[in-house]
Amino acid sequence: MMHLLLAFLLLFSHSVLAYTQKTFIKQLLSSHEFFEKEMINLEIKQIEMMGDKANYGNWDWDIGAEFGRINKNKFKYDYISSTDYARNTNQTVRKISSDLSKKFFTSGSELTISFDRSLPIKEEEMHDKNDYQLDKVTTEYLDDLSIHWTLPLLKNKDGIVDQKTYDLSVLDYDDEKLVLAESQEDFIEDKVAEFIDWVAYKWQIEVVKGTIERLTSTREKTDSILQRDVDMFSRSIDKHQRLLLSLKSKLKAQNSLLIDSISSINFSKNPPILEHDFKIDLINDLGHYCQANVRDLRRIELEIQKNNRYIKTYKNSKSPNLNFTLSATKDDNKGNYSSYSKSSETNYEAKLVFSYPLSGDVSNQVYLDKYQLKARQIELKYNNKFKDILSDANKIDIDIRQGLVQLSLIKQQLKTLKSNREINLYFQGEGSATFVISEQDDHQELQLENITALIDLYKNKLKYDSLLDRLLPS
């Protein structure tokens, strides 16, 4: 009972410490500095996108002030009028102005509110036909308030022209997210290939060790063995030891590659593993899947959307300007040193303003022709990429299906091949050392062939998942 419990604990401990490919990918994504650099590019695109929107739709408030002094000297000859006039004028001017404007994102309309207030103080030396009069000091003011709203009805309707920069930046941001994911997946693909090679060397080492142990046990199991047989077993063991040494050297080098990727893992205590029972989800409707999920195609679709956005802009720019405008202004004025009059005036206006250049816009037409031609170019690019991806995916699909058949045949051979048959006959005096060694070599070769077939399947699965952009965790 105690032995069974100990075996269970050892098995459980091994399963906990085993380091799977899924765990490896998650740790790479969360810890490697490579992705921090790529994330910064994405953040820059987001800042640019939000900046374009803010630049278009935010409130824009300008305020200004003016303080100055005006000096004027005037002398009038040969006048007969009795009207007063100012010969010498000193004027202090104080003025403040404010402009508030906003474009509305969904309609393309623009609202402007303006306010100006001036407060001049005049000191004047007054004269008439009887010459000098007393100085007069007057205070004047002028208040102007205006509200103006314009709605484009044809050209730039719904902000088609003005919003182009922001709409393109949104598409650029979406594209940058795909670029980041693609960079991550390319990096992960290379590292997982190193992971698979590590497991391959480990499996091969275990096979060769098993062969050496069986041959060594056979050589040392009986005292009646002939010296000639001892020499044959020793030579075979030495040959396998050399292969084992080569495999261990390759595993050590592979271990260094994985440590460079994730230094926090002790692979001697947490050995990478792959399942001997190979499984894969092959896509039946590859065409539909690729169009919906493959990033290379989605990036070209974004390119198509960007091109269409240019076409939409330049088509709209050919339209006449037809704007509907509502405005209101109010002027309050006090001034005129002779009468000290005050006035207040309010105006309301609603109008349609139409304009159209009869000569057209040559530059706009050039760009429209350019992007309309480019649409066909991008369409061809998409079709060619789609065909290439389908072709590559179908080829890997065939390779995987054939690999599964090959692996099944090898496993069937392993079941029928008994690696200890010649050993048992040898100890019964009915076999020879040559047959024992040949049987062990054949068994090892078939086991290594099984590993090669299984590793090839895992590498083809890696290519398949990477090609279809499903290597990263969802």
C-alpha positions, 0 to 999 in steps of 0.5 A: 500500500505504501509503495502505491501511495509513493508512486502516486505522489511521484506521478502527481509531483511530475505532472505539477512540475512538467512545463507545457507548451501552453505555459511556456507561451503564456510566460513569454507573452507576460515577461519578455521585454520584446513585447514592451517595445511593441506595446509602446508603438501601439500606445503611440498610435492610440495617442495620435488617434485620440489627438486627431479626434481632440483636434477636430471636435474639442472646444477652441477658446481664444482670449486676447487683450489690448492696452495702448495710447493714441496721440493725434494732432490736427489743424484745420484751415479755412473752415467756416463750419461751427462744428466742433473738432478736436485739434489735439487728442490723447486716447487710452484704449483698453480692449478685451476679446474672446472667441469660442468655437467647436466643430461637431463630430457627427454633423460637421457643423461649426459653432462660433461665439465671439465677444469684444469689448473696448473702453477708450478714454479721450482727452481732447482739445476742442476748437471751432470757428471761434477757436479754443473751447474747454477740453472735454474728457469722454468715455466710450465703449463698444460691446459686440456679441455674435453667435454663428452656426454653419451646417454643410449640406453638400461638400463636407456633409456630416464632416466627410472631408474634415474627419478624414484624418481621424478616420484614417488614424482609427484604421491605423490604430486597428492595423497597429494592433494586428502588427503587434499580434503578428510580431508576438506570434512570429516571436512565439513561433520561433521560441516554441520551435526551440521548445519542441526541439528540446523535447525531441532531444530529451525523448531521443536521449531516453530511447538511447539510454534505454538501449544502453541499459538493456545492452549493459544488463545483457552483458553483465547478467551472466558469467557464462557469456563468451569474451567475444560476445562481451566485446561485441556488446561493449562495442555496441554500447560504446557506439550508443554512448557516442550517440548519447553524448552527441544528443546530450550536447545538443540538449545542453545547447537547446537548454541555453536557448530556452533559458535566454527566453525565460531565465526564471525557469529551471528546466532540470526541475521543470522539464518541457513536455509534449503529449505523446498522443498528438492532437490537432483541430484541422479546419474544414472550411479554410476559406471562410476561416482565413477571411475571418481570422488571418491577420494578413488578410485583415490588414489588407481589408483595413488597407481597402477601408483606408483607400475607400475613405480617401475615395469618399473624401475626394468624391465629396470634395467635388460637390458644391459648397452649400451651407446653411447658416444661422447667426445673431449679433448684438452691438451696444455702443456709447460714444460720440463726445458731442451727443453722448449717444447710446445705441443697441442693435441686434441682428438675426440672420438665416441663409443658404450660401452656395458656391461652386468653382466652374473650373473644377479642382484639378488636384482633387480629381488627380487624387480621386483617380489615383485612389480609384485605381489603387482600389483594384490594386489592393483587391488583387493583392488581397486575392493573391494573399488569400490564395497563397494562405489557402495553398500553404494551409492545404499543404500543411493539412496534407502533411499532417494527415500523412504524418498521422498515418505514418505515426500510426504505422510506426506505433503498430510496428512498435507493438509487434516488435518485441525488443527482448525476444533475442535477449531471451533466446540468447540466454536460453542458448538459442540466439547470438550476440549479433542478433541481440545487438541487431534487435536492439538497434532495430528497436531503437531506430524504430523508436527514434523514427517514431519520435521524428514523426511525432516531432514533425507533426508538432512542428507542422502543427506549429506552422499550421497554427501560426499560418492561421493566426491561432498560436496566441492564446485567445 
